[in-house]
Amino acid sequence: MQVLQHLCLTTLCATGVAAPTATLAADGPSSVTVVVSALASTSSTVKLYFYNVREKFLTKGGYAFMRVVKPAGQRQVSLPVELPAGEWAVAITQDTNNNDKLDKNFMGIPTEPFAFSNNVRPRLAPPDFNDCKFTVSGAGKVVSIALTK
């Protein structure tokens, strides 16, 4: 079992996926598909930030890993990822003006499309990890998220 866990951790680190602090399931990471719909642009980059530590949620550089996807003319993208078992949350942005950052107004509110797992829609403050989290415990999970324009 120790050898299997070490192999899984080594593989995850090599692929850029950080393992959570919880022990990995005996069968390793699970396939999860994140589906992002209602894209504002069919050509602008979509960035997905994956978090697995509650205290680091939405902090600068606090994500476990990030993926960048081009919509290729579609209003929806699907991203398959391998995630270790545990609690995860996803934050998504779409860089509609292609300046490689999330633009905000003078109050700090994003002016470009964004979204969170569980389709949490924050009102006056950023959402909490507990509101956005989903549990990975086996293969085949689909997480559907619609962007807020």
Biotite code that builds the C-alpha atoms (Angstrom):
import biotite.structure as struc

atoms = struc.array([
    struc.Atom([0.000, 0.000, 0.000], chain_id="A", res_id=1, res_name="MET", atom_name="CA", element="C"),
    struc.Atom([2.841, 2.402, 0.830], chain_id="A", res_id=2, res_name="GLN", atom_name="CA", element="C"),
    struc.Atom([4.428, 1.743, -2.558], chain_id="A", res_id=3, res_name="VAL", atom_name="CA", element="C"),
    struc.Atom([1.099, 2.390, -4.327], chain_id="A", res_id=4, res_name="LEU", atom_name="CA", element="C"),
    struc.Atom([0.587, 5.674, -2.456], chain_id="A", res_id=5, res_name="GLN", atom_name="CA", element="C"),
    struc.Atom([4.147, 6.770, -3.222], chain_id="A", res_id=6, res_name="HIS", atom_name="CA", element="C"),
    struc.Atom([3.665, 5.888, -6.903], chain_id="A", res_id=7, res_name="LEU", atom_name="CA", element="C"),
    struc.Atom([0.376, 7.829, -7.035], chain_id="A", res_id=8, res_name="CYS", atom_name="CA", element="C"),
    struc.Atom([1.918, 10.874, -5.347], chain_id="A", res_id=9, res_name="LEU", atom_name="CA", element="C"),
    struc.Atom([4.923, 10.751, -7.670], chain_id="A", res_id=10, res_name="THR", atom_name="CA", element="C"),
    struc.Atom([2.669, 10.493, -10.722], chain_id="A", res_id=11, res_name="THR", atom_name="CA", element="C"),
    struc.Atom([0.449, 13.342, -9.520], chain_id="A", res_id=12, res_name="LEU", atom_name="CA", element="C"),
    struc.Atom([3.420, 15.619, -8.866], chain_id="A", res_id=13, res_name="CYS", atom_name="CA", element="C"),
    struc.Atom([4.904, 14.808, -12.281], chain_id="A", res_id=14, res_name="ALA", atom_name="CA", element="C"),
    struc.Atom([1.640, 15.731, -14.016], chain_id="A", res_id=15, res_name="THR", atom_name="CA", element="C"),
    struc.Atom([1.254, 18.962, -12.060], chain_id="A", res_id=16, res_name="GLY", atom_name="CA", element="C"),
    struc.Atom([-1.658, 17.788, -9.947], chain_id="A", res_id=17, res_name="VAL", atom_name="CA", element="C"),
    struc.Atom([-1.141, 18.392, -6.260], chain_id="A", res_id=18, res_name="ALA", atom_name="CA", element="C"),
    struc.Atom([-2.433, 15.718, -3.939], chain_id="A", res_id=19, res_name="ALA", atom_name="CA", element="C"),
    struc.Atom([-4.654, 16.843, -1.072], chain_id="A", res_id=20, res_name="PRO", atom_name="CA", element="C"),
    struc.Atom([-3.559, 16.452, 2.516], chain_id="A", res_id=21, res_name="THR", atom_name="CA", element="C"),
    struc.Atom([-5.963, 13.536, 2.967], chain_id="A", res_id=22, res_name="ALA", atom_name="CA", element="C"),
    struc.Atom([-4.803, 10.011, 2.176], chain_id="A", res_id=23, res_name="THR", atom_name="CA", element="C"),
    struc.Atom([-5.362, 8.907, -1.409], chain_id="A", res_id=24, res_name="LEU", atom_name="CA", element="C"),
    struc.Atom([-7.922, 6.245, -2.111], chain_id="A", res_id=25, res_name="ALA", atom_name="CA", element="C"),
    struc.Atom([-6.423, 2.824, -2.726], chain_id="A", res_id=26, res_name="ALA", atom_name="CA", element="C"),
    struc.Atom([-7.372, 2.995, -6.395], chain_id="A", res_id=27, res_name="ASP", atom_name="CA", element="C"),
    struc.Atom([-5.755, 6.422, -6.956], chain_id="A", res_id=28, res_name="GLY", atom_name="CA", element="C"),
    struc.Atom([-7.177, 9.493, -8.665], chain_id="A", res_id=29, res_name="PRO", atom_name="CA", element="C"),
    struc.Atom([-10.655, 9.594, -10.176], chain_id="A", res_id=30, res_name="SER", atom_name="CA", element="C"),
    struc.Atom([-11.788, 10.904, -13.537], chain_id="A", res_id=31, res_name="SER", atom_name="CA", element="C"),
    struc.Atom([-13.819, 14.089, -13.203], chain_id="A", res_id=32, res_name="VAL", atom_name="CA", element="C"),
    struc.Atom([-15.188, 16.116, -16.102], chain_id="A", res_id=33, res_name="THR", atom_name="CA", element="C"),
    struc.Atom([-15.745, 19.833, -15.586], chain_id="A", res_id=34, res_name="VAL", atom_name="CA", element="C"),
    struc.Atom([-18.265, 21.266, -18.051], chain_id="A", res_id=35, res_name="VAL", atom_name="CA", element="C"),
    struc.Atom([-18.331, 25.054, -18.342], chain_id="A", res_id=36, res_name="VAL", atom_name="CA", element="C"),
    struc.Atom([-21.296, 26.532, -20.202], chain_id="A", res_id=37, res_name="SER", atom_name="CA", element="C"),
    struc.Atom([-22.660, 29.988, -21.082], chain_id="A", res_id=38, res_name="ALA", atom_name="CA", element="C"),
    struc.Atom([-19.265, 31.215, -22.254], chain_id="A", res_id=39, res_name="LEU", atom_name="CA", element="C"),
    struc.Atom([-19.242, 34.917, -23.107], chain_id="A", res_id=40, res_name="ALA", atom_name="CA", element="C"),
    struc.Atom([-16.825, 34.382, -25.988], chain_id="A", res_id=41, res_name="SER", atom_name="CA", element="C"),
    struc.Atom([-16.196, 31.452, -28.302], chain_id="A", res_id=42, res_name="THR", atom_name="CA", element="C"),
    struc.Atom([-12.517, 32.371, -28.651], chain_id="A", res_id=43, res_name="SER", atom_name="CA", element="C"),
    struc.Atom([-11.325, 33.858, -25.338], chain_id="A", res_id=44, res_name="SER", atom_name="CA", element="C"),
    struc.Atom([-9.314, 31.772, -22.885], chain_id="A", res_id=45, res_name="THR", atom_name="CA", element="C"),
    struc.Atom([-11.079, 30.032, -19.994], chain_id="A", res_id=46, res_name="VAL", atom_name="CA", element="C"),
    struc.Atom([-9.037, 29.444, -16.827], chain_id="A", res_id=47, res_name="LYS", atom_name="CA", element="C"),
    struc.Atom([-10.019, 26.826, -14.268], chain_id="A", res_id=48, res_name="LEU", atom_name="CA", element="C"),
    struc.Atom([-8.465, 26.974, -10.780], chain_id="A", res_id=49, res_name="TYR", atom_name="CA", element="C"),
    struc.Atom([-8.747, 23.816, -8.669], chain_id="A", res_id=50, res_name="PHE", atom_name="CA", element="C"),
    struc.Atom([-8.610, 24.115, -4.869], chain_id="A", res_id=51, res_name="TYR", atom_name="CA", element="C"),
    struc.Atom([-8.451, 21.348, -2.284], chain_id="A", res_id=52, res_name="ASN", atom_name="CA", element="C"),
    struc.Atom([-7.442, 23.282, 0.838], chain_id="A", res_id=53, res_name="VAL", atom_name="CA", element="C"),
    struc.Atom([-10.188, 25.308, 2.521], chain_id="A", res_id=54, res_name="ARG", atom_name="CA", element="C"),
    struc.Atom([-7.811, 27.949, 3.939], chain_id="A", res_id=55, res_name="GLU", atom_name="CA", element="C"),
    struc.Atom([-6.239, 28.622, 0.531], chain_id="A", res_id=56, res_name="LYS", atom_name="CA", element="C"),
    struc.Atom([-9.492, 28.994, -1.416], chain_id="A", res_id=57, res_name="PHE", atom_name="CA", element="C"),
    struc.Atom([-9.350, 32.078, -3.671], chain_id="A", res_id=58, res_name="LEU", atom_name="CA", element="C"),
    struc.Atom([-6.013, 33.221, -2.236], chain_id="A", res_id=59, res_name="THR", atom_name="CA", element="C"),
    struc.Atom([-3.268, 34.295, -4.610], chain_id="A", res_id=60, res_name="LYS", atom_name="CA", element="C"),
    struc.Atom([-1.422, 31.138, -5.703], chain_id="A", res_id=61, res_name="GLY", atom_name="CA", element="C"),
    struc.Atom([-3.486, 29.015, -3.291], chain_id="A", res_id=62, res_name="GLY", atom_name="CA", element="C"),
    struc.Atom([-4.876, 26.682, -5.940], chain_id="A", res_id=63, res_name="TYR", atom_name="CA", element="C"),
    struc.Atom([-3.668, 23.081, -6.247], chain_id="A", res_id=64, res_name="ALA", atom_name="CA", element="C"),
    struc.Atom([-3.410, 23.434, -10.028], chain_id="A", res_id=65, res_name="PHE", atom_name="CA", element="C"),
    struc.Atom([-4.790, 25.451, -12.924], chain_id="A", res_id=66, res_name="MET", atom_name="CA", element="C"),
    struc.Atom([-5.811, 24.573, -16.467], chain_id="A", res_id=67, res_name="ARG", atom_name="CA", element="C"),
    struc.Atom([-6.299, 26.848, -19.476], chain_id="A", res_id=68, res_name="VAL", atom_name="CA", element="C"),
    struc.Atom([-8.806, 25.925, -22.190], chain_id="A", res_id=69, res_name="VAL", atom_name="CA", element="C"),
    struc.Atom([-9.636, 27.571, -25.528], chain_id="A", res_id=70, res_name="LYS", atom_name="CA", element="C"),
    struc.Atom([-13.329, 27.227, -26.494], chain_id="A", res_id=71, res_name="PRO", atom_name="CA", element="C"),
    struc.Atom([-12.523, 26.589, -30.192], chain_id="A", res_id=72, res_name="ALA", atom_name="CA", element="C"),
    struc.Atom([-15.691, 28.293, -31.430], chain_id="A", res_id=73, res_name="GLY", atom_name="CA", element="C"),
    struc.Atom([-17.996, 26.676, -28.854], chain_id="A", res_id=74, res_name="GLN", atom_name="CA", element="C"),
    struc.Atom([-20.127, 28.225, -26.075], chain_id="A", res_id=75, res_name="ARG", atom_name="CA", element="C"),
    struc.Atom([-19.236, 25.289, -23.810], chain_id="A", res_id=76, res_name="GLN", atom_name="CA", element="C"),
    struc.Atom([-16.015, 23.490, -22.895], chain_id="A", res_id=77, res_name="VAL", atom_name="CA", element="C"),
    struc.Atom([-15.427, 20.129, -21.232], chain_id="A", res_id=78, res_name="SER", atom_name="CA", element="C"),
    struc.Atom([-12.240, 19.462, -19.313], chain_id="A", res_id=79, res_name="LEU", atom_name="CA", element="C"),
    struc.Atom([-11.438, 15.953, -18.088], chain_id="A", res_id=80, res_name="PRO", atom_name="CA", element="C"),
    struc.Atom([-9.112, 15.910, -15.070], chain_id="A", res_id=81, res_name="VAL", atom_name="CA", element="C"),
    struc.Atom([-7.794, 13.289, -12.672], chain_id="A", res_id=82, res_name="GLU", atom_name="CA", element="C"),
    struc.Atom([-8.452, 14.281, -9.055], chain_id="A", res_id=83, res_name="LEU", atom_name="CA", element="C"),
    struc.Atom([-7.486, 12.468, -5.863], chain_id="A", res_id=84, res_name="PRO", atom_name="CA", element="C"),
    struc.Atom([-10.391, 11.613, -3.564], chain_id="A", res_id=85, res_name="ALA", atom_name="CA", element="C"),
    struc.Atom([-11.450, 14.423, -1.274], chain_id="A", res_id=86, res_name="GLY", atom_name="CA", element="C"),
    struc.Atom([-13.132, 17.800, -1.286], chain_id="A", res_id=87, res_name="GLU", atom_name="CA", element="C"),
    struc.Atom([-12.492, 20.134, -4.227], chain_id="A", res_id=88, res_name="TRP", atom_name="CA", element="C"),
    struc.Atom([-13.747, 23.517, -5.419], chain_id="A", res_id=89, res_name="ALA", atom_name="CA", element="C"),
    struc.Atom([-13.294, 25.190, -8.794], chain_id="A", res_id=90, res_name="VAL", atom_name="CA", element="C"),
    struc.Atom([-13.119, 28.893, -9.675], chain_id="A", res_id=91, res_name="ALA", atom_name="CA", element="C"),
    struc.Atom([-13.372, 29.838, -13.354], chain_id="A", res_id=92, res_name="ILE", atom_name="CA", element="C"),
    struc.Atom([-12.656, 33.022, -15.282], chain_id="A", res_id=93, res_name="THR", atom_name="CA", element="C"),
    struc.Atom([-12.873, 33.947, -18.947], chain_id="A", res_id=94, res_name="GLN", atom_name="CA", element="C"),
    struc.Atom([-10.412, 36.537, -20.217], chain_id="A", res_id=95, res_name="ASP", atom_name="CA", element="C"),
    struc.Atom([-12.630, 38.229, -22.809], chain_id="A", res_id=96, res_name="THR", atom_name="CA", element="C"),
    struc.Atom([-10.142, 40.989, -23.663], chain_id="A", res_id=97, res_name="ASN", atom_name="CA", element="C"),
    struc.Atom([-7.157, 38.596, -23.756], chain_id="A", res_id=98, res_name="ASN", atom_name="CA", element="C"),
    struc.Atom([-4.956, 40.616, -21.397], chain_id="A", res_id=99, res_name="ASN", atom_name="CA", element="C"),
    struc.Atom([-4.124, 37.531, -19.263], chain_id="A", res_id=100, res_name="ASP", atom_name="CA", element="C"),
    struc.Atom([-5.750, 38.846, -16.074], chain_id="A", res_id=101, res_name="LYS", atom_name="CA", element="C"),
    struc.Atom([-9.185, 39.086, -14.478], chain_id="A", res_id=102, res_name="LEU", atom_name="CA", element="C"),
    struc.Atom([-10.257, 42.693, -14.882], chain_id="A", res_id=103, res_name="ASP", atom_name="CA", element="C"),
    struc.Atom([-12.120, 44.311, -11.966], chain_id="A", res_id=104, res_name="LYS", atom_name="CA", element="C"),
    struc.Atom([-13.918, 47.593, -11.404], chain_id="A", res_id=105, res_name="ASN", atom_name="CA", element="C"),
    struc.Atom([-12.897, 50.202, -8.808], chain_id="A", res_id=106, res_name="PHE", atom_name="CA", element="C"),
    struc.Atom([-14.693, 48.211, -6.069], chain_id="A", res_id=107, res_name="MET", atom_name="CA", element="C"),
    struc.Atom([-12.817, 45.003, -6.901], chain_id="A", res_id=108, res_name="GLY", atom_name="CA", element="C"),
    struc.Atom([-15.769, 43.286, -8.559], chain_id="A", res_id=109, res_name="ILE", atom_name="CA", element="C"),
    struc.Atom([-14.840, 41.283, -11.684], chain_id="A", res_id=110, res_name="PRO", atom_name="CA", element="C"),
    struc.Atom([-15.908, 42.879, -14.957], chain_id="A", res_id=111, res_name="THR", atom_name="CA", element="C"),
    struc.Atom([-15.151, 39.685, -16.907], chain_id="A", res_id=112, res_name="GLU", atom_name="CA", element="C"),
    struc.Atom([-17.146, 36.446, -16.688], chain_id="A", res_id=113, res_name="PRO", atom_name="CA", element="C"),
    struc.Atom([-16.468, 34.176, -13.696], chain_id="A", res_id=114, res_name="PHE", atom_name="CA", element="C"),
    struc.Atom([-18.053, 31.216, -11.942], chain_id="A", res_id=115, res_name="ALA", atom_name="CA", element="C"),
    struc.Atom([-17.648, 28.778, -9.065], chain_id="A", res_id=116, res_name="PHE", atom_name="CA", element="C"),
    struc.Atom([-18.426, 25.112, -8.628], chain_id="A", res_id=117, res_name="SER", atom_name="CA", element="C"),
    struc.Atom([-21.975, 24.384, -7.423], chain_id="A", res_id=118, res_name="ASN", atom_name="CA", element="C"),
    struc.Atom([-22.900, 27.505, -9.443], chain_id="A", res_id=119, res_name="ASN", atom_name="CA", element="C"),
    struc.Atom([-22.486, 29.634, -6.318], chain_id="A", res_id=120, res_name="VAL", atom_name="CA", element="C"),
    struc.Atom([-23.365, 33.257, -7.099], chain_id="A", res_id=121, res_name="ARG", atom_name="CA", element="C"),
    struc.Atom([-21.659, 35.575, -4.604], chain_id="A", res_id=122, res_name="PRO", atom_name="CA", element="C"),
    struc.Atom([-23.503, 38.758, -3.653], chain_id="A", res_id=123, res_name="ARG", atom_name="CA", element="C"),
    struc.Atom([-21.349, 41.078, -1.548], chain_id="A", res_id=124, res_name="LEU", atom_name="CA", element="C"),
    struc.Atom([-18.293, 38.952, -0.818], chain_id="A", res_id=125, res_name="ALA", atom_name="CA", element="C"),
    struc.Atom([-16.333, 36.093, -2.368], chain_id="A", res_id=126, res_name="PRO", atom_name="CA", element="C"),
    struc.Atom([-17.899, 32.674, -1.754], chain_id="A", res_id=127, res_name="PRO", atom_name="CA", element="C"),
    struc.Atom([-16.732, 30.250, 0.918], chain_id="A", res_id=128, res_name="ASP", atom_name="CA", element="C"),
    struc.Atom([-14.985, 26.969, 0.100], chain_id="A", res_id=129, res_name="PHE", atom_name="CA", element="C"),
    struc.Atom([-17.784, 25.049, 1.865], chain_id="A", res_id=130, res_name="ASN", atom_name="CA", element="C"),
    struc.Atom([-20.372, 26.521, -0.507], chain_id="A", res_id=131, res_name="ASP", atom_name="CA", element="C"),
    struc.Atom([-18.363, 25.641, -3.616], chain_id="A", res_id=132, res_name="CYS", atom_name="CA", element="C"),
    struc.Atom([-16.929, 22.255, -2.646], chain_id="A", res_id=133, res_name="LYS", atom_name="CA", element="C"),
    struc.Atom([-17.814, 18.921, -4.189], chain_id="A", res_id=134, res_name="PHE", atom_name="CA", element="C"),
    struc.Atom([-16.627, 15.492, -3.155], chain_id="A", res_id=135, res_name="THR", atom_name="CA", element="C"),
    struc.Atom([-14.569, 13.225, -5.376], chain_id="A", res_id=136, res_name="VAL", atom_name="CA", element="C"),
    struc.Atom([-14.925, 9.613, -4.324], chain_id="A", res_id=137, res_name="SER", atom_name="CA", element="C"),
    struc.Atom([-15.038, 7.658, -7.567], chain_id="A", res_id=138, res_name="GLY", atom_name="CA", element="C"),
    struc.Atom([-14.726, 7.878, -11.318], chain_id="A", res_id=139, res_name="ALA", atom_name="CA", element="C"),
    struc.Atom([-17.292, 9.410, -13.627], chain_id="A", res_id=140, res_name="GLY", atom_name="CA", element="C"),
    struc.Atom([-18.197, 12.574, -11.718], chain_id="A", res_id=141, res_name="LYS", atom_name="CA", element="C"),
    struc.Atom([-19.382, 15.518, -13.827], chain_id="A", res_id=142, res_name="VAL", atom_name="CA", element="C"),
    struc.Atom([-19.232, 19.046, -12.453], chain_id="A", res_id=143, res_name="VAL", atom_name="CA", element="C"),
    struc.Atom([-21.373, 21.490, -14.483], chain_id="A", res_id=144, res_name="SER", atom_name="CA", element="C"),
    struc.Atom([-20.768, 25.220, -14.090], chain_id="A", res_id=145, res_name="ILE", atom_name="CA", element="C"),
    struc.Atom([-22.354, 28.166, -15.930], chain_id="A", res_id=146, res_name="ALA", atom_name="CA", element="C"),
    struc.Atom([-20.373, 31.393, -16.265], chain_id="A", res_id=147, res_name="LEU", atom_name="CA", element="C"),
    struc.Atom([-21.768, 34.632, -14.852], chain_id="A", res_id=148, res_name="THR", atom_name="CA", element="C"),
    struc.Atom([-21.614, 37.460, -17.354], chain_id="A", res_id=149, res_name="LYS", atom_name="CA", element="C"),
])
